[in-house]
Amino acid sequence: MRNLFFLASIGILTSGCSEKMFQPPPPDFLEWIAPNSSIVDVKKKLLECGMPEPSGKSRAYQQLDRNAQVSISLCMVHAGFRDKDEYPLCKYEKDRVLPVCASGAEIPTPDIHRRLNSEYCKTSTNYQYCKLNARHPDACDLENYNNPRPECLP
């Protein structure tokens, strides 16, 4: 019995050494690919499709309803990108009832103004906006606004 417990303990402890075990999921911008596109291109397109921020880890994205999340994914697909996992959008029963999956539904198209006016880009390119809207206004540093994130440049 002690040997079995010892072997089970060793198995559990060493399973964490595996490359993919216990790892957080990658950010969303690493899940989308298209020919000749860089990570910055993917981030730009995600923001243009309505993603609150490119990683998909923000509270704002988590609070979007399923219809809005699938809408962003469909926008990415129509923009020429594909999900590495090849998740079959609008194929599962829970997604087929979404308005964006209905026949003839309007799929949003990427919009540069949506990206440049997003909360994500405004906070990283406008000091006053950051001071007024950031969760931690102390983190707004004047020097950062001279070098905004590349995905927030026109």
C-alpha positions in Angstrom: 0.0 0.0 0.0 2.8 2.3 0.9 4.5 1.5 -2.5 1.3 2.3 -4.4 1.0 5.7 -2.6 4.7 6.4 -3.2 4.3 5.6 -7.0 1.2 7.7 -7.3 2.9 10.6 -5.5 5.9 10.4 -7.9 3.6 10.3 -10.9 1.7 13.3 -9.8 4.8 15.3 -8.9 6.6 14.5 -12.1 3.6 15.2 -14.4 4.2 18.9 -13.7 7.5 18.6 -15.5 5.8 17.8 -18.8 6.0 20.7 -21.2 2.2 21.4 -21.5 1.0 20.2 -18.1 -0.3 22.9 -15.7 0.4 25.7 -18.2 -2.0 28.6 -18.7 -3.6 28.8 -22.1 -1.7 31.0 -24.6 -3.0 34.5 -25.3 -5.6 34.7 -28.1 -3.2 36.6 -30.5 -1.0 33.4 -30.6 -4.0 31.3 -31.5 -4.8 33.1 -34.9 -2.7 32.6 -38.0 -2.7 33.8 -41.6 -0.1 33.7 -44.4 2.5 36.4 -44.1 1.0 37.9 -40.9 3.0 38.9 -37.9 1.9 38.9 -34.3 1.3 42.7 -34.6 -1.0 42.0 -37.6 -3.0 39.5 -35.5 -3.2 41.9 -32.6 -4.4 44.8 -34.9 -7.0 42.6 -36.6 -8.3 41.3 -33.2 -8.8 44.9 -32.0 -10.4 45.8 -35.3 -12.8 43.0 -34.9 -13.9 44.2 -31.5 -11.7 42.4 -29.1 -11.2 44.6 -26.0 -7.5 43.7 -25.8 -5.5 41.2 -27.9 -4.7 38.6 -25.2 -8.3 37.7 -24.5 -7.5 37.5 -20.8 -9.1 40.8 -19.7 -12.2 41.0 -17.6 -13.8 43.0 -20.4 -13.5 40.1 -22.8 -14.6 37.5 -20.2 -17.7 39.6 -19.6 -18.7 39.6 -23.3 -21.6 37.3 -24.0 -21.0 34.2 -26.2 -22.6 35.9 -29.2 -20.0 38.8 -29.1 -17.1 36.3 -28.7 -18.2 34.2 -31.7 -18.8 37.4 -33.6 -15.2 38.4 -33.1 -14.0 35.0 -34.2 -16.2 35.1 -37.3 -14.8 38.5 -38.1 -11.3 37.1 -37.9 -12.1 34.2 -40.2 -13.7 36.5 -42.8 -10.5 38.7 -42.6 -8.4 35.7 -43.7 -7.2 34.3 -40.4 -7.8 30.9 -39.0 -7.8 29.5 -35.4 -4.9 27.1 -34.8 -7.3 24.8 -33.0 -9.8 25.0 -35.9 -12.8 25.4 -33.6 -15.9 24.8 -35.7 -17.7 28.1 -35.3 -21.5 27.8 -35.3 -21.4 24.0 -35.6 -22.1 23.0 -32.0 -25.7 23.2 -30.7 -24.9 25.9 -28.1 -23.5 28.2 -30.8 -26.2 27.5 -33.5 -28.8 29.4 -31.5 -26.7 32.6 -31.4 -27.9 35.5 -33.5 -24.5 35.8 -35.2 -24.8 32.2 -36.4 -28.3 32.6 -37.9 -28.6 32.4 -41.7 -28.0 35.8 -43.2 -26.6 37.3 -40.0 -24.4 40.3 -40.4 -20.8 39.5 -39.6 -18.7 42.5 -38.4 -15.8 43.5 -40.6 -12.5 44.8 -39.3 -12.5 48.5 -38.6 -9.4 50.5 -38.1 -11.4 53.2 -36.1 -12.6 50.5 -33.7 -9.0 49.6 -33.1 -7.6 53.1 -32.7 -10.6 54.2 -30.5 -10.5 51.1 -28.4 -10.1 51.3 -24.6 -6.8 49.3 -25.0 -5.3 51.8 -27.4 -6.6 54.9 -25.8 -5.2 53.9 -22.5 -1.8 53.2 -24.0 -1.5 56.3 -26.2 -3.3 59.1 -24.3 -1.9 60.1 -20.9 -5.0 62.1 -19.8 -7.3 59.2 -20.9 -5.1 56.8 -19.0 -5.2 58.9 -15.8 -9.0 59.2 -15.9 -9.8 55.6 -16.9 -7.1 53.2 -15.8 -7.7 50.8 -13.0 -4.4 51.9 -11.5 -3.8 55.6 -12.6 -0.4 55.5 -10.9 0.8 53.2 -13.6 0.2 55.9 -16.3 3.8 56.9 -17.2 4.4 59.9 -19.4 7.4 58.3 -21.1 5.3 55.4 -22.4 3.1 57.6 -24.6 6.0 58.5 -26.8 6.3 54.9 -27.8 2.8 53.4 -28.0 2.2 49.7 -28.6 2.8 48.9 -32.3 -0.8 47.6 -32.6 -2.1 51.0 -31.6 -0.3 52.9 -34.3 -2.4 53.9 -37.4 
